[in-house]
Amino acid sequence: MTLLQHDIRLVLADVDGTLVTSEKILTPRAIRAVEALKQQGILFTITSGRPPRGMTMLLPALQLNTPFAGFNGGMMVQPDLTLIEALRLPAVTAEKTLAILKDHQVPAWLYTSTEWLVPDAQGPHVAREEWTVKFSPRQTSDFSDALNDVIKITGVSDDAERMQSVAATLQAELGADASAALSQPYYVDITHPHANKGGVVHTLERLLNIPASCMLTLGDQPNDTLMFQASGFSIAMGQATEDVKSAATWVTASSEEDGFAKGIERFVFGKE
């Protein structure tokens, strides 16, 4: 076996902007990098703001055999989508979140354990998200019947300044009742307080009996810094902001330049 540079026993990767390109392509080099990890006995898994069913198209190529996390940790499932655990937002917190987003004039999407609800199926980013996750939302102006099964709420706006403001407001007003963070410049994700990517690291630590200090995490967005902080090693993608890069152990190339594979090759296997 190859002599590894560090004691890494599990690699946990964000999906969009990290494992796949902007066109949601899982490149042959990325697949080979995952295969190389497995050949060295290193486990590999993924986490994303997507619902678990929105990642199933990646599983055959990755030959995933470990639990993986959807909704930024809101649902942990087996590769066959058998539920391990779900962390739901309390209904009162979901209602407060929706009110804050409405006050900031930011449309809200709501995800339950089985559905994706949107106020306007023709609204911004809906078509792109539908293409990404490979299933359609249900259009409704009334979320009240879903408030007891809320896994994630996403605020959506292309006004980047507004999104930074609303993310800060959500963090301040929801406090310990929820986790709120930008997953893209145009998405703010609100989940159960323990449903964040740092929590994914600790859940995997418990499920797989692998110390967090022996985990390597990869990501590109502010919400990924929580798993950087929780894990022993971390890699930020080349297109990440300086704040995200400074939170990581190392920085690789962008997702458009096979940064995931290059990061694994360089920092796990020592290839220049």
C-alpha positions in Angstrom: 0.0 0.0 0.0 1.0 3.6 -0.6 2.6 5.4 2.4 0.0 8.1 3.2 1.1 11.6 4.2 -1.4 11.8 7.1 -3.5 9.5 9.2 -6.7 9.9 7.2 -9.3 7.2 7.5 -12.4 8.9 6.0 -12.9 11.6 3.4 -16.1 13.6 3.5 -16.9 15.8 0.5 -19.4 18.5 -0.2 -21.1 17.9 -3.6 -22.0 21.0 -5.6 -18.9 23.2 -6.3 -16.6 20.5 -4.8 -17.1 16.9 -6.0 -18.9 18.0 -9.2 -18.5 20.8 -11.6 -20.8 23.8 -12.1 -22.6 21.6 -14.7 -23.0 18.9 -12.0 -20.5 16.6 -13.8 -18.7 13.9 -11.8 -15.4 13.8 -13.8 -13.5 10.6 -14.5 -10.6 12.0 -12.5 -12.8 12.5 -9.5 -14.1 8.9 -9.8 -10.5 7.6 -10.0 -9.6 9.6 -6.9 -12.4 8.0 -4.9 -11.3 4.6 -6.2 -7.8 5.3 -5.1 -9.0 6.2 -1.6 -10.9 2.9 -1.3 -7.9 0.9 -2.5 -6.0 2.4 0.5 -8.7 1.4 2.9 -9.9 5.0 3.3 -13.7 5.4 3.5 -15.4 8.0 1.4 -18.8 9.7 1.7 -20.7 12.9 0.8 -22.8 15.6 2.3 -24.9 18.3 0.7 -27.7 20.7 1.1 -29.6 18.5 -1.5 -32.2 16.0 -0.3 -30.8 12.5 -0.2 -32.8 11.4 -3.2 -31.2 14.4 -5.1 -27.8 12.7 -4.8 -28.7 9.1 -5.9 -27.5 9.7 -9.4 -23.9 10.0 -8.1 -24.0 6.8 -6.0 -23.3 4.1 -8.8 -20.2 5.8 -10.1 -18.9 6.4 -6.6 -19.9 2.9 -5.5 -20.8 4.4 -2.2 -21.0 1.9 0.7 -21.1 4.3 3.6 -23.8 6.5 5.2 -24.3 9.9 3.6 -25.9 13.1 4.6 -28.6 15.2 2.9 -30.0 18.6 3.9 -26.6 19.6 5.4 -27.0 16.8 7.9 -30.7 17.0 8.4 -31.0 13.5 7.1 -28.5 10.7 7.4 -29.2 7.7 5.2 -27.7 4.4 4.0 -26.7 4.1 0.3 -30.1 2.5 -0.3 -31.8 5.6 1.3 -32.8 3.7 4.4 -33.2 6.4 7.0 -30.7 6.4 9.9 -31.8 9.7 11.5 -33.7 12.9 10.7 -33.4 16.2 12.4 -36.5 18.3 11.9 -37.0 22.0 12.6 -39.7 22.6 15.4 -42.8 24.0 13.8 -42.6 27.2 15.8 -39.0 27.7 14.5 -40.1 27.0 10.9 -42.8 29.6 11.2 -40.4 32.2 12.6 -38.0 31.5 9.8 -40.6 31.9 7.1 -41.7 35.2 8.7 -38.1 36.5 8.7 -37.6 35.6 5.1 -40.9 37.2 4.1 -39.9 40.4 6.0 -36.7 40.5 3.9 -38.7 39.8 0.7 -36.8 36.5 0.1 -38.9 33.7 -1.3 -38.7 30.4 0.7 -38.6 26.8 -0.3 -39.5 24.2 2.2 -38.2 20.6 2.2 -39.9 17.8 4.2 -38.6 14.3 4.5 -40.4 13.4 1.3 -41.3 16.6 -0.6 -39.9 19.9 -2.0 -42.4 22.8 -1.7 -42.1 26.1 -3.6 -44.4 29.2 -3.8 -43.7 29.5 -7.6 -42.5 26.7 -9.8 -41.3 29.2 -12.3 -39.4 31.2 -9.7 -35.6 31.9 -9.7 -33.4 28.8 -9.5 -36.3 26.3 -9.4 -35.7 24.9 -12.9 -31.9 24.6 -12.2 -32.5 22.9 -8.9 -35.0 20.5 -10.5 -32.5 19.6 -13.1 -29.9 19.1 -10.4 -31.9 16.9 -8.0 -33.9 15.1 -10.7 -37.3 15.5 -9.2 -40.0 18.2 -9.3 -41.3 20.5 -6.5 -44.9 20.9 -5.5 -46.1 24.5 -5.9 -48.1 25.8 -3.0 -48.7 29.2 -1.3 -49.5 27.5 2.0 -46.9 25.6 3.9 -49.0 25.1 7.0 -49.7 21.4 6.4 -46.0 20.6 6.2 -44.7 22.4 9.3 -44.5 19.3 11.4 -42.0 17.6 9.0 -39.6 20.4 8.0 -36.1 19.2 7.4 -34.8 22.4 5.7 -36.0 25.8 4.6 -34.1 27.6 1.9 -34.3 31.3 1.2 -33.6 32.2 -2.5 -32.5 35.5 -3.9 -29.9 36.7 -6.5 -29.4 39.9 -4.4 -26.1 38.8 -2.7 -26.1 41.8 -0.3 -29.6 41.0 0.8 -28.7 37.4 1.3 -25.8 38.2 3.5 -28.0 40.5 5.5 -30.8 37.9 5.9 -28.4 35.2 6.8 -27.0 37.4 9.6 -30.5 38.2 10.8 -31.5 34.6 10.8 -28.5 33.6 12.8 -29.1 36.4 15.3 -32.9 35.9 15.7 -33.0 32.1 15.6 -30.0 31.7 17.9 -29.6 28.2 19.2 -33.0 27.1 17.8 -31.6 26.6 14.2 -28.6 26.6 12.0 -28.6 29.3 9.3 -25.8 29.6 6.7 -25.3 30.5 3.1 -24.8 27.4 1.0 -24.5 29.4 -2.2 -24.5 33.2 -2.6 -28.1 32.9 -3.6 -29.2 30.3 -1.1 -29.5 30.5 2.7 -30.3 27.2 4.3 -32.0 26.9 7.7 -32.0 23.6 9.5 -32.2 22.0 12.9 -29.4 23.4 15.1 -27.5 20.1 15.0 -28.1 19.7 11.3 -25.0 21.3 9.9 -21.9 20.0 8.2 -20.0 20.0 11.5 -22.6 17.8 12.9 -22.2 15.4 10.0 -18.6 14.9 11.0 -19.6 14.0 14.5 -22.4 11.8 13.4 -20.1 9.8 11.1 -17.6 9.7 14.0 -20.3 7.9 16.1 -21.6 5.7 13.3 -18.3 4.5 11.9 -16.1 4.7 15.0 -13.6 6.9 13.2 -12.1 9.9 15.2 -12.9 13.3 13.7 -9.2 13.9 13.9 -8.7 11.3 11.2 -11.2 12.8 8.8 -10.5 15.0 5.8 -13.3 17.3 4.6 -13.6 19.2 1.3 -15.9 22.1 0.5 -16.3 25.6 -1.1 -19.0 27.5 0.8 -19.3 29.2 4.2 -21.4 26.3 5.6 -18.5 24.0 4.8 -16.3 25.7 7.3 -18.2 24.0 10.1 -17.0 20.6 8.9 -13.5 22.1 8.4 -13.5 23.1 12.1 -14.8 19.7 13.2 -12.4 17.5 11.2 -8.7 16.9 11.5 -7.9 18.0 8.0 -9.7 20.1 5.4 -9.4 21.3 1.8 -11.1 24.4 0.4 -11.8 24.6 -3.4 -10.0 27.2 -5.5 -13.1 29.3 -6.2 -14.0 29.6 -2.5 -13.9 33.0 -0.8 -10.8 34.0 1.2 -12.7 33.4 4.5 -13.5 29.8 3.5 -9.9 29.2 2.3 -8.4 30.6 5.5 -10.6 28.2 7.5 -9.1 25.1 5.7 -5.9 23.2 6.2 -5.1 23.4 2.5 -6.4 24.9 -0.8 -6.8 23.1 -4.1 -7.8 24.1 -7.6 -11.4 25.1 -8.5 -14.2 22.6 -9.1 -13.9 23.4 -12.8 -10.2 22.4 -12.8 -10.7 19.0 -11.1 -9.8 20.5 -7.7 -11.4 17.6 -5.8 -9.2 15.0 -7.5 -6.1 17.2 -7.4 -6.6 17.8 -3.7 -6.9 14.1 -2.9 -3.9 13.3 -5.1 -1.7 16.0 -3.6 -2.7 16.1 0.1 -3.6 12.5 0.7 -1.2 10.7 -1.6 1.6 13.3 -1.8 1.6 13.6 -5.6 2.6 17.0 -7.0 
